[in-house]
Amino acid sequence: MKVKYNKEADVLYIQLSDARIAESDEERKGIVLDYDPDGRIVGIEILSASKNLPQPTKVEYEIT
């Protein structure tokens, strides 16, 4: 999994796999889900991230 933030575009992208993106859907305004050919989620794109997230450049990772 990779998390990328493009400050210039103000887009946060969470890449869940390296699979080819076959389809993208804007499920809610500003939230785009990318799907592979089998319908599995490949990535999550958050547009206008600085307006929709408190700290788009801060990432916490937790294993329980």
C-alpha positions in Angstrom: 0.0 0.0 0.0 1.2 3.5 -0.8 -0.1 6.9 0.2 0.7 9.9 -2.0 -0.1 13.5 -1.6 0.2 15.9 -4.4 0.3 19.4 -2.8 0.0 21.3 -6.1 -3.1 19.4 -7.2 -4.3 19.0 -3.5 -5.0 15.3 -4.1 -4.4 12.4 -1.7 -4.1 9.0 -3.3 -4.2 5.7 -1.4 -2.9 2.9 -3.6 -4.0 -0.5 -2.4 -2.5 -2.6 -5.1 -0.4 -2.5 -8.3 -3.3 -4.0 -10.3 -4.4 -2.2 -13.6 -7.1 0.3 -13.1 -10.1 -0.7 -15.3 -12.7 1.7 -14.0 -13.0 4.7 -11.8 -16.2 6.0 -10.1 -16.8 9.1 -8.1 -18.8 7.5 -5.3 -19.3 10.8 -3.5 -18.3 14.3 -4.5 -14.5 14.4 -4.3 -14.0 10.7 -3.5 -12.9 8.6 -6.5 -12.6 4.8 -6.2 -10.4 2.9 -8.8 -11.3 -0.7 -9.6 -9.4 -3.5 -11.3 -11.0 -5.7 -14.0 -12.4 -8.0 -11.4 -14.1 -5.2 -9.5 -11.7 -5.0 -6.6 -10.7 -1.6 -5.2 -7.2 -0.6 -6.4 -7.1 2.9 -5.0 -8.9 5.8 -3.3 -8.4 9.3 -4.5 -9.5 12.3 -2.4 -9.8 15.5 -4.3 -9.4 18.9 -2.5 -7.7 16.9 0.3 -6.7 19.9 2.4 -10.3 21.0 2.5 -11.7 17.5 3.3 -9.0 16.2 5.7 -7.6 17.8 8.8 -3.9 17.0 7.9 -3.5 15.4 4.5 0.3 15.2 4.9 0.1 13.2 8.1 -0.2 9.4 8.0 -0.6 7.1 10.9 -0.2 3.3 10.6 -1.4 0.9 13.2 -1.2 -2.8 13.5 -3.3 -4.4 16.2 
